[in-house]
């Protein structure tokens, strides 16, 4: 039985990786300029130095390598970060409705990133590295407020954390709007970024996202066993040898780092951390040793296709990707909420 489950997990993982590779290739092929999948592979092979004498023309190389591929890869990395963060929040807080966007962590990250832009530090500090740092401090501040509001002397109350997140999100959204009203010349740029976008993203953004995603996901996967034990409650987990407070702090900091990096690089993109972990959990179960990496892979696939839709629906105009994910995630959130309420006789 265990061997069958393990084989099933490997097959699911292999299928998810192949699906991600196909998704990246297909997404790079979509756009106003006609580029076929064969041309995409031809450019990749040429860039890797495996091509023959006849390579792709320069315009195709520029479209694929300089414009589309960094955008698609960044979408995959951001999707992986948000899905992994949502999985961790749900596991640690034992709340199926936990999500970086709903908990207000995304709003806190946006506040930190906006302050970085508005203080003019981007002229003296590298924006692609400086903004994630400011976003991370904003995320930590927001989540600390959520924990403070949703806790009592008896400890954290998972049911109240969502309401605390709504309050914190509303506060940071209002504060951010107030700041933007003081600097109206920056409003168009920051407003579009707040709704989420991968436009004009380059390889330097991918170079920042990849190590942050890799380190954050690796740490979370290292504590996958502890995440499984958290589902039993703090006291049983403590009796089974889990250092509850220390492990919880590490996991929440990692989830906040993943969220902050995603927001700093792509703006506020909601519901990925809610929809993807639930969908994956329904397919493969709740073992975080498999759920975490699988959610990251599926999150990458989900956000790449969401970005494709954002590009083609109003072509040549472009929708903010946050609109696409909200349209998909809001009904999903409502369904989970109703199911959660029925469980308690609502």
N, C-alpha and C positions, 0 to 999 in steps of 0.2 A: 504493500500500500504506500509506504513512504517512498519507495523507488518510483512508483507511478506518479506521485505528486511531484517529485523532483524532476522527472522527465517532462511532465506537463509544464512546470515552471521554466525549464530550459527552452522548450518549444515556444512558449509564449514570449520569452525574452528575445529569442532569435527572430521570431516573427515581428516583434516591435522594432528591432534594429533594422530589419529589411524594409519595414514600412516607413521608418524615418528616412532611410536612404532614398527610397522611391519618392517620398514627399519632397525632400530637398531638391532632387533632380527635376521633378514636375513643377515645383514652385518657381525655380529659376527659369523655366521655359515660358512662364506666363508673364505677359507684359504687352506694352504697346508695340514694341518691335518683335517681329517674328523670329523666335529662336527655338529650334527643335531640341528634343532630348538628346539626339545624336550629336548636335553641335555643342551642347553643354558638356557631354562626356569628352568630346574632342578637345575642348578648351582645358578641361581638368587634366587630361592626359598630357597635353602640351605643356601646361604649367608644371607638371611633375617631372617633365623631361623624358617622358616615355614615347613621345610622338615621333613620327617619321620626318621626312624632308618637307612634306606639304602639311602645314599647320593651318589653323583657322585664321580668317582675316582679322585685322586689327580692331575693326568696329565690333565684331562679335566678341572678341576677347575683352574689350572694354565694357560691353554691356553685361557679360556674364561674370567676369572676375572682379571688376571694380564697382559695379552698381548693384547687381542682383544677388550674387552669392553672399557678400557680407551681410546684407539685409536678411536673407533667409536663414543663415546660420545664427545670427543674433536672435531672430524670432524663436528658433529652436532652443537656444540656450536660455532665453528669458522664460519661455514656456516651461522648461525643465525646472528652473529655479522656483517659479511660482507654484507649480504642482508639488514639488518636494516640500516647500514651506507649508503649504496647506495640509499636506499629509502629516507633517510634524505637529502643527498646531492642533489638528484634530486628535492625534494620538496622545499628546501630552495633556491637553485640556479635557479629554474625554467628551468632546462636544462635536457632533456631526455637522454642525453649522459653522464651525470655526474656519476662517479664511483670512488671509492677510488684508484683503479689501474690507471685509465686513468688520474685522476687529479694529480697524482704524490704523493699522500699521502702515498701509500704503499711503494714507493721508499724512501721517507723520513723516514718512520718507520724502513725500512730495514737498512738505514744508521745509525740511532740511535742504533738499536740492534747490528749491526756489531761493532760499536765503543765500546759498552759494552763488547763484547767478546774480541776484540783486545787489549783493555787497561788492560786486566787481572783482571778486577773487579769481574769476576765470582768466583775468588778464595776467595774473602773476603765478597761478597754480594750474597745472594740467587739468583741464575740465573733465576728461574721461576718467581720471583717478580721483580728483578732488571732490567731484559731485557724489560718488558713492560713499565717501567718508562722511560728508555732511548728511546724506540721506540715511546712513546707518545710525547716526546719533539721533536723528529725528524719529526713526523707527523704534529705537530703544526707549526714547522718551514717551512715545505714544503707547507702546505696549506696557510700560511701567504704570502709566495712568490707568490703563484698562485693568491691570491686575489689582491696582490699589482700589479702584471703584468696585470691582467685582469680588472682593475678598472680605471675609469677616474674621472674627477671632478663631472660628473653627477651621479656617482655611479658605481656599478658593472655591467658589460656587460656579461650576461649569455652566449652569443654566443662566446665570446673571452676566456672564462675560460678554455674551452677544449684545445685550442691552448697553453694557459699558462701552463696548466697541462702537456702537452707533453714536453714543454721546461724544466719545473722543473724536470720531470721524467728523461729526458735525462741527465740533469746536475747531479742529484744524482746517477744515474746509472754509469756515467763516474767517479764520485768521488769515488764511492764504488769500482769500478774496479781498480782504481789507488791505493787505500788503500790496497786492496787484493794483488796487485802485490808487495807491500812492505813487505808483510808477506806471502810468498808463501806456507809455511807449513800449514797455516790455510785455504788455498783456497779450497781444496776438501770438507771440512766440511761446510764452509759457502756458497760455490757455490750451493751445493745440497739444503741447507736450503733456499737459495734465490729462488729456483724454486718451493718450497713448498713441504712439506712432513710431514706425521704424524707417521713416523717410530720411534720406541723406545719411544713413549710418554707414560707417566705413570699417576697414579691417581693424583699426585701433580700438573700436568698441568691442569687437569680437575678442581681441587680445586681452581686454579687461574682463569680459564676461566669463570666458572659459576657465581661467584659474579660480575665480571666485565660486563659480558653479561647482567645479571639481572638488575644491576643498570643503565647501559647505555640505555637498551631498555625501562626500566620503565620511565626514564626521557624523552626520545623521545616520548613515548606514552602519557605522561602527556601533552605535547605540540602538540598533534595531531590536535586539533582544529586550532591552530595557523598555522600549516603546511598547512591545507586546505585553510586558508585565504591568505597565501603567494602566492598561485596560481593566485590571483587577482592582484598582484602587491604590492609594498611597500606602496604607498600612500593610496589605498583603505584599506589595512590591518591596517594601522595606524588610519584611520578614524573609523574603526570598533573596536578600543580599543586594538590593539596589540602593545606592546612595541617592535617595529621591531628590533632595533639594539640589545637590550638585549636578546631577544628570539633567534634571529639568532646566536648570539655568543654562547649561551648555547647549541643550537642544533649542531652547527658545532664542538664545543669542544667535545660533547658526541660522535658524529660520528667519530671524529678523535681518541678518546679514544678506541672505538670499533675496528677501523681499526688497531691501534697500537697493541692492545692486540692480535688480530688475527695474525698479521705479526710476533710478537715476539714469539708466541707459535707454529706457523706452517709454517712460511716463507711467501714469496710473492705469493699469489694466486689471479689471476686476473679474472675479468669479472663476478664474482658471484654477486657483487653489481649492475651490469648492467642487466644481464639476468633475474635474479629472480624477481626484482620489476616490470619489464615490463610484464613478463609472468603472475604474480599475478594480476597486474592492468587490464590486458585484461579479466581476469576471474571475478573479483569482483568489478572493478571500482576504482576510485581514492580517496575514502574517507580514509584518513590516520588513522582514528580510527580503521579501520579494516585492512587496507593495511599493516601497520607496523607489527603487530603481525603475520599476515598471511605470509608476506614475510620472517619473521624470521623463521617460521616453515618450509616453503618450502625451504628456503636457507639451513637449516639443512639437510633436506632430499636430496637435490641436491648434497651437498658436500659429504655426506656419500656414495652415489652411485658413485660419481666421484672417491672417494678413493678406493672403491671396484674395479672399472675398473683399476685404477692405480696398484692395487695389482695383478690382474689376467691376464692382457693382455700379459705380458712378464714373467709370472710365471716360475721359482722362482725369477727372477729379478723383480725390482719394478720401475715403471715410476714415475717421479715427478708429483705430482697432478696438479701443475700449467700447465703442458702440456695438461692434459685432459680438464681443464676449458678453456684454451685458444682455443683449437680446437672447443669447443662448443660455446665459446663467441665471437670469432672474426667474424664468419659469421653473428651472431646475431647483433653485433655492426655495421657491414656493412649495413645490412638491415635497421636498425633504422636510420643510417646516410642518406641513400638514401631517406627514407620516410621523414625525416626532411628537406632535400634539396628540394624535390618536393613541399613541403608545401610553400617554398619561391620561387618557380618557377625555381629551379635548374634542 
